[in-house]
């Protein structure tokens, strides 16, 4: 292997290690987030509140779109990701109400 290929392999290994750590952070962060949304779902069910809050959802999407732009992340991707999470949360909230 040439020196440049060896160096490229080392750099690749470092990037992959960082990606693996970030993936773990994402999974644990989502786990923590869903613990809180489950608690919200139970609270909503106990007080007969609707499972979704369109005004909050719109505000969150706008806030995270701004954050995505600041982080140099495609805002459309951020919206899709957040919409996916919101739909999962709403489903959990509906389960608590049944």
Buried (B, 14 or more C-beta within 10 A) or exposed (E): EEEEEEEEEEEEEEEEEEEEEEEEEEEEEEEEEBEEBBEBBBEBBEEEBEBBBEEEBEEBBEEBBEEBEEEEBEBEEBBEBBEEBBEEBBEBBBEBBE
